[in-house]
C-alpha cells in the first residue's frame, strides 16, 4: 500500500488500494441521513468484496475497510502525540475495538504470550492495578481465567489518588521473591474520577522488570489540544494504549481506539493469520464502529475537533469555579482529567457528608441525567460531572440539577420520619 498524505483536517488523498466508495466521503456534509447512506453503501461493498467464509479471527476481510480504518487510527495517534512506534510506519499497529475492555483483553493476551510463549501459564501470573474501582483490566483478567488472585492492587497517593510508583516497585519485588510472575501493569489516564497516573514513573518501574505496561486512557483524546499534550507524557514506555475517541465528536459512537508496539505478541493469540489482513489490522468484529469513527473524524476536521474539546474544558471550568465558591460542595479531586469530582460538604462531619452525597447520587440517577453519575473514591461516594456528554451551554443546567438534588436531599435529612415521602 502506498503512503497516504493527510491534511490537518483529517482528509486523505486518494488511495489506489481503497475501494471507489471510500474516496469521496470527506467532501460531503456530515448529516445523519448521509451517514446512514454511507454505511449502507459500505455494507453493500463489503458484502460484494468480502470472502464467502471469513478466516478465523477476521470478521470482514476487506482490504478497503482495513486500510481506511488503519489510516484513521494512525492519523489519530499522530494527532494526540503518540510515539511513532505505535503506528504502522514505526512497527506498531492500531485498530478500533468495540470497547476499552475488549482491547484490554487483547493487550493482556499479548502480555501473557510474551511472558510465557514457551513455558505457558504457570498459575502465578500477576497483573498490577491501582486500588481504584472500575478498572477495565479487571474484567480482562477474569475473562482470561487467571482468577481474582492474579490481581495485585497497588496503593495510591492519598492526596492525588494516583498509583504510587514506590508501592508498585515494592509489590513487584515482593511477588517476584515469592515466586510469582509479573506480566502486566495497568495505568489510567482519566478514569471515572478524572485521575491520571504518572505514566513516566510507572513506565520506568515496568521497564526495570520487563513487564508489559498497558495504558487505559479514556481522557487521552484531550491530548489533541496542544496545552493538554502532557496528559500522555511517558506513554513511550508502554506496550499498549487505549483511548476513547467518542469524546472528540458529538456523535454517539461506542468504540475504543487502541495501539500496541508489539503486534506479533498481540496477533498470535488473536489468530490473525489471513493473508492481506495480518499486516493491516486486527479484525475484532467492529468494522462499522471503525468506519463510523473515521467518518466523524474526517468530516469534522481537526479545527472543529479541538473547538469541541475546548467547549468541554470550558464547561468543566465553569462548574468547577461555581463549586469552589459554594461552601455546600467540595472538590474530591483537585484537578480531574476528563471529569470533575465533587462531594457534599455538610459541615457535620465525614459520615454525614457521605450520606448526603449518596442521596444526591440516588436522585440524579432516578432523574436519568447523563452529565453526572455516581462514583467511588477511597471508599467514599462522590459525584462525577462528565463534560464530554454536555457542552459549554449546559454548565448552568448541570449546576442547577446538582443544587436541586442537594436541596431535596437536605430537606429529607431535616424532616425525620419522612423517609417514605422523600424516597
Helices and strands as residue ranges (DSSP letters): G 20-22, G 25-27, H 32-49, H 63-80, G 84-86, E 93-97, H 100-116, E 125-130, H 136-143, G 148-150, E 151-154, H 165-177, E 181-188, H 199-209, E 212-217, G 220-224, G 226-232, G 235-237, E 240-243, G 245-248, E 256-260, H 263-270, H 287-300, H 302-325, E 329-331, E 340-344, H 350-367, E 372-377, E 380-385, G 387-389, G 392-394, H 395-414, H 419-422
